[in-house]
Amino acid sequence: MENKEQKPDQGEVRKKLDDASRKTSSYAQYSSIAFQMLGTIGLGVWGGMKIDEWSGNKFPAWTVILSLTAIGTSLYLFIKQLPKQ
């Protein structure tokens, strides 16, 4: 008896590799956007806390203002970086 091993088709292998590459690229893109959002919001909160500490405010007005501004900015950047389809 002959034992013939079937080799996968070149086109099929290339398609699977392209799909895996696309998924990895998409994952890297969205994870970098998440870290950018985290950094932007964190910087806004930290900056607001430092300004409130420096000015001696009883109510953390600058923390609230800069936090909301950072959230808006990060959402704007997120939407801007989404792939256009």
C-alpha angles and dihedrals in degrees: 000000000000118000107209116188114209114228117213117252114261092231092051092052092047091050092052091049092049091051092050091047092050092050092049092048091050091049092051092048095052095042090053090051089052092052090047090053091048092051094047094050092042091051091050093051093045092048092048092050092050093049091048090049092049095047094043096231116174091208114051094235096152092049091054094044096047093042092055091043090051092049091051091047093049092049090049091051091046093053091045091054096049113113113259113235 
